[in-house]
């Protein structure tokens, strides 16, 4: 009888130990969160907050979270506001964040088609990180490869143009990480093919050029088709935006490219190099990437701006030159 009781006691003890270990794991094991924005409304109860956190996949067990804040007598100290979660958080980290009231303080919009230099300057001007630290991290090959999973040297092209909300004391790494995570979310939700990493990066580079060339989204597939035609026959892209990309670190942005610009020898100037530049020249939109992966089938090899934001497309250089002269004569 004693042996049976001892066995039962040991089973209960082992079960209790396993239960405690399971609880400890749920409390201390971090959850990796890409970029999640959550709002706590004034008057929300501890149970409501716990359920919201669970629905947003910030915690793994809402009941445990609720009992934990009750045990610590924190259920009445959770502050209302918008909270940004990006990175690794265990349950205690989440509690500390909400108790401390680390609410969002800044909203910033990154427009389409701007370089990494302009993107980071906008962030810094809005007191979101330090420009030099952001740039150092964004151009760190090890960090770029770690955060994107691609064999690249810079985050140019991956800081997706969008409206972001950032919080107090976010590190430069977490700021960039949130933007890259948003980039990948946008790509996946838009069915952009990322299976072949090398091909995807080439598509991203070309999409950045299409983004800078096209003012209207409906022209993007045709412009992409022209560039892809040129690449197929080993013809230089001769894209104006690539000729002035080297000026971006100094925040010099030219809308009209000069003859001297197109003759300047840089690794990005597609008037003097064959093929694609070594990396993107801006952060393209989903529309530009979709256009590159789904180009319009065309025989055009040339195009030029008609002064309205749209372009005139031609098949031969002779036709291109004639149409250009006609337009200039018409303008007087």
C-alpha positions in Angstrom: 0.0 0.0 0.0 2.8 2.4 0.9 4.5 1.6 -2.4 1.3 2.4 -4.3 0.9 5.7 -2.4 4.6 6.5 -3.0 4.2 5.8 -6.7 1.1 8.0 -6.9 2.9 10.8 -5.0 5.9 10.5 -7.4 3.5 10.7 -10.4 1.8 13.7 -9.0 5.2 15.3 -8.3 6.5 14.6 -11.8 3.3 15.9 -13.3 3.5 19.1 -11.2 7.1 19.5 -12.2 6.2 19.2 -15.9 3.3 21.6 -15.4 5.6 24.2 -13.7 8.2 23.7 -16.5 5.5 24.3 -19.1 4.3 27.4 -17.4 7.9 28.7 -17.0 8.5 28.1 -20.7 5.4 30.0 -21.8 6.5 32.9 -19.5 10.2 33.1 -20.5 10.4 31.7 -24.0 10.4 34.7 -26.5 8.2 35.0 -29.5 9.7 36.5 -32.6 7.5 39.4 -33.8 8.2 41.0 -37.2 6.2 44.3 -36.9 2.9 44.3 -35.0 1.0 47.4 -34.0 -1.4 47.0 -31.1 -3.8 49.4 -29.4 -4.9 49.4 -25.8 -7.9 51.5 -25.2 -8.7 53.5 -22.1 -10.8 51.3 -19.8 -9.6 48.0 -21.3 -9.6 45.2 -18.6 -6.7 42.9 -18.0 -8.6 40.1 -19.7 -9.4 42.2 -22.7 -5.7 43.2 -23.1 -4.6 39.6 -22.7 -7.1 38.5 -25.4 -5.9 41.3 -27.8 -2.3 40.3 -27.2 -3.1 36.7 -28.0 -5.1 37.7 -31.2 -2.0 39.6 -32.4 0.2 36.6 -31.7 2.3 38.6 -29.2 1.7 36.1 -26.4 1.0 32.4 -26.5 -1.5 32.1 -23.6 -4.0 34.9 -22.6 -5.1 33.1 -19.4 -1.5 32.8 -18.1 -0.8 36.5 -19.0 -3.9 37.6 -17.1 -3.1 35.5 -14.0 0.5 36.8 -14.1 -0.5 40.5 -14.1 -3.0 39.8 -11.3 -0.3 38.0 -9.3 2.1 40.9 -9.8 -0.8 43.4 -9.1 -0.2 45.1 -12.4 -3.6 44.7 -14.0 -4.5 48.3 -13.1 -1.2 49.8 -14.2 -1.3 48.8 -17.9 -1.3 52.0 -19.9 -3.6 52.8 -22.9 -2.0 53.7 -26.2 -0.5 52.3 -29.4 2.3 49.8 -28.9 4.8 48.6 -31.5 6.2 45.1 -31.1 9.1 44.2 -33.3 11.8 41.7 -32.3 11.8 39.0 -29.6 9.5 39.3 -26.6 8.7 36.9 -23.8 5.7 37.4 -21.6 7.6 39.4 -19.0 9.0 41.7 -21.7 5.4 42.4 -23.0 4.2 43.2 -19.5 7.2 45.6 -18.9 6.5 47.3 -22.2 2.9 48.0 -21.4 3.5 48.9 -17.8 6.2 51.4 -18.7 3.9 53.0 -21.2 6.3 52.7 -24.1 3.7 54.1 -26.5 4.3 55.2 -30.1 5.5 58.7 -30.5 6.2 59.2 -34.2 4.5 58.4 -37.5 6.5 58.8 -40.7 5.8 58.3 -44.4 8.5 57.1 -46.8 7.6 57.9 -50.4 8.1 55.5 -53.3 11.2 55.8 -55.5 13.7 57.4 -53.1 17.1 56.2 -52.3 18.3 54.7 -49.1 20.1 58.0 -48.3 16.9 60.0 -48.5 14.9 57.4 -46.7 17.3 57.4 -43.7 17.4 61.2 -43.7 13.6 61.3 -43.4 13.7 58.9 -40.5 16.4 60.9 -38.7 14.7 64.3 -39.4 11.7 62.8 -37.6 13.9 61.8 -34.7 13.7 58.1 -35.6 17.2 56.9 -35.1 20.5 58.6 -35.9 21.3 59.0 -39.6 25.0 57.9 -39.4 24.1 54.9 -37.3 21.2 54.0 -39.6 23.4 54.3 -42.7 26.3 52.3 -41.2 23.9 49.4 -40.4 22.0 49.6 -43.7 25.3 49.4 -45.6 26.7 46.6 -43.4 26.9 43.5 -45.5 26.7 41.1 -42.6 23.6 42.8 -41.2 22.1 43.1 -44.7 22.5 39.4 -45.3 21.3 38.4 -41.8 18.1 40.5 -42.1 17.2 39.7 -45.7 18.5 36.2 -46.1 20.1 37.2 -49.4 23.7 37.5 -50.3 23.8 41.3 -50.6 25.9 44.2 -49.3 23.3 46.8 -48.6 19.6 47.3 -47.7 19.0 49.7 -50.6 15.7 48.6 -52.2 14.4 46.8 -49.1 13.2 49.7 -47.0 9.7 49.6 -48.3 7.9 52.9 -49.1 5.0 53.1 -46.6 3.7 54.9 -43.5 5.4 53.6 -40.4 4.9 54.2 -36.7 7.9 53.9 -34.4 8.3 54.0 -30.6 10.6 55.3 -27.9 14.2 54.1 -27.8 14.1 51.8 -30.8 17.5 50.8 -31.9 18.7 51.4 -35.5 18.7 47.7 -36.0 15.0 47.3 -34.9 14.0 50.3 -37.1 15.6 48.8 -40.2 14.3 45.3 -39.2 10.7 46.6 -39.0 11.0 48.1 -42.5 12.5 45.0 -44.1 9.9 42.8 -42.4 7.2 45.1 -43.9 8.9 44.7 -47.3 8.7 41.0 -47.2 5.1 41.1 -46.0 4.2 43.3 -48.9 5.9 41.0 -51.4 4.3 37.8 -50.1 0.8 39.4 -50.0 1.2 40.6 -53.6 2.4 37.1 -54.8 5.8 38.4 -55.9 8.0 35.4 -56.8 11.0 35.3 -54.4 11.9 31.6 -54.8 15.1 32.1 -56.7 17.1 34.6 -54.6 19.5 35.7 -57.4 16.7 36.3 -59.9 14.5 38.1 -57.3 17.4 40.5 -56.5 17.9 41.1 -60.2 14.1 41.8 -60.5 14.4 44.2 -57.5 17.3 46.1 -59.2 15.3 46.5 -62.4 12.2 47.4 -60.5 14.0 50.2 -58.8 14.9 51.6 -62.3 11.3 51.2 -63.5 10.1 52.9 -60.4 12.2 56.0 -61.1 11.3 56.0 -64.8 7.6 55.6 -64.6 5.3 58.3 -63.2 2.2 56.2 -63.9 1.8 52.6 -62.8 0.0 51.6 -66.0 3.2 52.3 -67.9 5.4 50.2 -65.7 4.8 46.8 -67.5 5.7 48.4 -70.9 8.8 50.1 -69.5 9.9 46.9 -67.9 9.3 45.1 -71.2 11.6 47.6 -73.0 14.4 47.1 -70.5 14.1 43.3 -70.5 14.3 43.4 -74.3 17.5 45.4 -74.1 19.0 43.0 -71.5 18.2 40.0 -73.8 20.2 41.4 -76.7 23.0 42.8 -74.5 22.1 46.4 -75.2 22.8 48.9 -72.5 19.8 50.1 -70.5 20.8 53.7 -70.7 18.4 54.7 -67.9 18.8 58.3 -66.8 18.1 57.7 -63.1 21.2 55.4 -62.9 23.4 58.1 -64.3 22.8 60.4 -61.3 22.5 57.8 -58.5 26.1 58.5 -57.4 24.9 61.9 -56.3 22.4 60.5 -53.8 24.8 60.3 -50.8 25.1 64.1 -51.0 21.3 64.4 -51.4 21.7 65.9 -54.9 18.6 65.0 -57.0 18.5 66.0 -60.6 15.3 65.7 -62.6 17.1 66.6 -65.9 20.2 64.5 -66.6 23.0 66.3 -68.4 25.4 65.1 -71.1 28.2 65.1 -68.5 26.1 62.9 -66.2 25.6 60.2 -68.8 29.3 60.1 -69.5 30.3 59.8 -65.8 31.8 56.5 -65.1 30.2 54.9 -62.0 29.2 51.3 -61.2 25.6 52.4 -61.5 25.5 54.4 -64.7 23.8 52.1 -67.3 25.1 54.4 -70.1 28.6 53.2 -69.5 28.1 49.7 -67.9 26.5 46.6 -69.4 23.6 44.9 -67.7 22.2 45.9 -64.3 23.8 48.1 -61.6 25.2 46.2 -58.6 22.2 47.0 -56.4 18.9 48.8 -56.5 18.9 52.6 -56.9 15.8 53.2 -54.8 13.0 51.4 -52.9 10.5 50.3 -55.5 6.8 49.7 -55.0 5.0 46.4 -55.4 3.6 47.7 -58.7 7.2 48.1 -60.1 8.2 44.6 -59.0 5.0 43.1 -60.4 5.7 44.8 -63.7 9.2 43.4 -63.9 7.9 39.9 -63.2 4.9 40.3 -65.5 6.2 42.6 -68.3 4.2 43.7 -71.3 5.4 41.7 -74.4 6.6 44.3 -76.8 9.2 44.9 -79.6 10.0 48.3 -78.4 13.6 49.2 -77.5 13.4 52.9 -76.9 11.2 55.4 -75.1 11.4 59.0 -74.0 9.3 61.3 -71.8 6.7 63.4 -73.7 6.5 66.2 -71.1 3.2 65.1 -69.5 4.7 62.4 -67.3 4.0 59.7 -70.0 6.4 58.2 -72.6 6.6 57.7 -76.3 7.8 54.2 -77.3 9.6 53.2 -80.5 11.2 50.1 -82.0 14.3 51.6 -83.7 16.8 54.3 -82.9 15.9 56.1 -86.2 12.2 56.1 -85.2 13.2 57.2 -81.7 15.2 60.2 -83.0 12.5 61.2 -85.5 9.7 61.2 -82.9 11.9 63.2 -80.5 12.7 65.8 -83.2 9.0 66.1 -84.1 8.1 66.7 -80.5 10.7 69.4 -80.0 9.6 71.1 -83.2 6.0 71.1 -82.1 7.1 72.8 -78.9 8.9 75.4 -80.8 
